[in-house]
């Protein structure tokens, strides 16, 4: 057994896969750690400087414009599926509408300027517009539906708890300089509190992030690119749902996947299967599921996955039908 393992490790392909896995893990570790801290710190600052009522007015679930605002916010934030999590938590902490917040979660990794800029030269303007319309309308509809059916009750409220100030609001004149003086926040206090909040969130999420990084790096290193082309070829009648199912567990950014599309098309993969893979892998991933499990209960997790899978399958078949 030891001899077999030694010969396996000595295999050039295995060595290459291990190196790719280690490099991807280091890249994910540095990138996601920095992104998580920067985004969560920025959101914490916004939550302290911008009144909660203002955020609720902009992203309220009762008015349709809240969904459009959330979709627009997602479209201009170039986040991957994992780096949307601190922004998601920040919006929920600010009591933004649940439906619009979920719309943001769907649109951010799938529809942003970088994705659109890469889509046009690879697949053309017509396909890009159809893709953008599909991602936008489905995300808004899903947010409205999740809000309507009360899925907000499946959020773990302990993750949204904020630390209360130790200063009493009823300070007298003697306490004015020591206690109430801190009630009016100075700029250094706001910066420090924002950092404390973001660091606390990072520490609570890091074990889940670490597992997510390991899985993402392993998939990147050991799943060959030709694997998708083989199982989702045009000869496979179930290529579209197969592509969606393959895409969801993977951790592949849409921006990293788009350059591979030309080779997939050359190998006979249908446009519908490619779109299903883009939506499945960009909209959800196994690492993201690990992070979301820290925030969502299982019913909301399942609903989130069903939205992504349905979007991928419906979009894939529609693209084959109308643009194939």
Secondary structure, 3 states (H helix, E strand, C coil): CHHHHHHHHHCHHHHHHHHHHHHHHHHHHHHHHHHHHHHHHHHHHHHHHCCHHHHHHHCCCCCHHHHHHHHHHHHHCCCCCCCCHHHHHHHHHCCCCHHHHHHHHHHHHHCCHHHHHHHHHHHCHHHHHHHHHHHHHHHHHHHHHHHHCCHHHHECHHHHCCCCCCCCCCCCCCCCCCCHHHCCCCHHHHHHHHHHHHHHHHHHHHHHHHHHHHHHHHHHHHCCCHHHHHHCECCCCCHHHHHHHHHHHCCCCHHHHHCCHHHHHHCCECHHHHHHHHHHHHHCCHHHHHHHHCCECHHHHHHHHHHHHHHHHHHHHHHHHHHC
